[in-house]
Amino acid sequence: MNKFENRMKFYLNEAQYRLGNDFSASREAMLSIAKDKVKQFQLASDNAMKNEEKEILMLMIVGSMFQAFSYGYGIGKVEEESLQKIVM
């Protein structure tokens, strides 16, 4: 791995840790938004879903939100260190 990949991996792990601790309010907000999106999906699709299906969809949505947060956090930290914009 190169230096950038190592730094990103470090910050991705840090972001995941902080999301469970320091940023727990953000984590709860993401969970609430994901639950709301599932409800919106049900209304828009006029589809009755079982509780298990709702849970799976909510976990997929919130997992994507956690991942986006972690990458944003990591990129911001690397940009801060290098004083350069990162384009992916």
N, C-alpha and C positions, 0 to 999 in steps of 0.2 A: 504494500500500500504506500501511496505517496503521503506527503505531509498533510495536504488538504483532506484526504480521505480519513486519516488518523484523527485529525482535529474534529471533523464532522462526526465521526463515530463517537468520540468522547462527548461532544455537545449533545448529540442525540440521546445518549444515555443519561446525561445530566438533565435534559429537558424532561425525559420520562420520569425521572426521580422527582424533579421539582413539581411536575404536574400532580403527582400524588401527595406532595407535602406543601411547599410554599404557595403553589398555585391551585390549591384544592378548590377554591371558589370558582376559578376558571373551569376546572374539571367538572364541577357540578353544573355550571352553566351550559357546558357542552352536552352533558347528559340530558338536561332539560330541553335543549334545542333539538337534540336527536329524537327524543320522545315526541315532541311537537311535530317534527317532520314526518314521523310514522303516521300520526293522526291525519296530517294534511294529505299524505299519500293515500290513505284509506278513503278519505272523502273525495279526492280527485279521481281515483280509480273506481270508486263505488264498489270496493272490494272488502268483504268481511274477512278478516284474518284471525286465525287462532292466536292465542296468547304466545305460543312458542314461535310462530312466524313473526309476530310483532317484535318479540325479543331479539330474534336473529337479525331482522332488518335494523333495529335500533343499535345493536352492537356493531354492525357493519358501518353505519353512519358515524357513530361516535368514534370507532376505531380510525376511520379516515380523518376525522377532526383532530384526534390526538396526534396522528402521524403528521398532518399539516402543521400543527402547532410545533411539534418537535423539529421539523425541518426548518420552519421559520426562525425558531429560536437558535438552532445551530448555525444557519446562514448569517443571522445577525451577529452572533458571537465571532464568527470567523471574519466577517467584514470589519467588525470593531478592532480585531487584532491586526488585520492587514491594512486597514484604512483603504481598502479597495472594494468596489462593488463586485458581487458574484452574480454571474449570469449563467443559468442552467438551461 
